[in-house]
Amino acid sequence: MLEELKALEKRARAELEGLGALEALEGWRVAFLGRKGALTEILRSIGQAPPEQRPALGQEANRVKLALEQAYTDRAEALQRAEAQRQLAQEGVDVTLPGRPVAPGFLHISTQTLREIYAIFGAMGFQVFEAPDIETDVNNFQLLNIPPFHPARDMWSTFHTTREGVLLRTHTSPGQIRAMRQYCPEPIRVILPGKCYRYEQVTARHESMFYQVEGLAIGRDVTMGDLKGVLTHFARQIFGPERKVRFRASYFPFTEPSAEMDIDCVICGGKGCRVCKNSGWLEILGSGMVHPQVLRNGGYDPAVHTGFAFGMGPERIAMLKYAIDDIRYFFANDLRFLQQFA
Ligand code: PHE
């Protein structure tokens, strides 16, 4: 029986070594160490051996049992380690490989123009004030002196939402009301950049979505002279120090008086060309003194405070600056256009 035990140990070890995968281990354990396994069988039969042999047999059987159990654990660990190694080698990342080059990005031309505008007004003490794209009819129109059915509503074809009285702002001017209500009765010097939306036929000159930058200055002694000074300085900063400007009387329901500002044509220098339609002038923004009723709607007393406001389109400014002849390029996402401003 001793021989049998020795032979069993040898066979078990040999088979264990031959196992290539973790899954095969369980079969081996059942066959040799399991309740009906070969070793258990021998252990059971020790009772039938002559009494004087039993202690030695028992001892040897126990030694073989422990040895095989240990061998089993060792083998399991070795196989686990091998498996982990194999996975590492297969899925490992070679950190020494050179990376794939990432093309550096650049700012969209509208963003670049916006930032230029921020810098120019920032230097004159204007802060950026944020206002939402989704507005109420009250802010977008009514508090700006445009009641329902006012003919001036025709100036802004509007995207309405399914909620009554809520729309996509047609201009950044409702931000004037928000800024005034936030800061009243303090003086104000802000610009309000953001997207505007108009329900319009999209053409080379009209988009349904575009940016505007609104400006608002309110104080105790703000005059039309301040308006002209600030906007003339702006025009010369963004279009060049030699720019001539002119203010033409105009109409906006929320400013009185109102004026549009033109610069002499950046293409022909005022001689007349296709871009300025032979007039020598280019319109770049709308402006005016804040209407007394609008001041009141913002919380200010027009007997104490006055203010000026203006609104411009950065895409239009970029079009004039870079002689871009179609506003649709801006948001068509054609890299051949956008990369010219990288
Ligand atoms: N909101 C006007 C527009 O979209 C522009 C404007 C702003 C005019 C502020 C005067 C004062 O056309």
Residues whose N, C-alpha, C, O or C-beta is under 5 A from the ligand:
A	BS01	LIG	T170 H171 S173 F252 T255 G286 S287 G288 A309 F310 G311
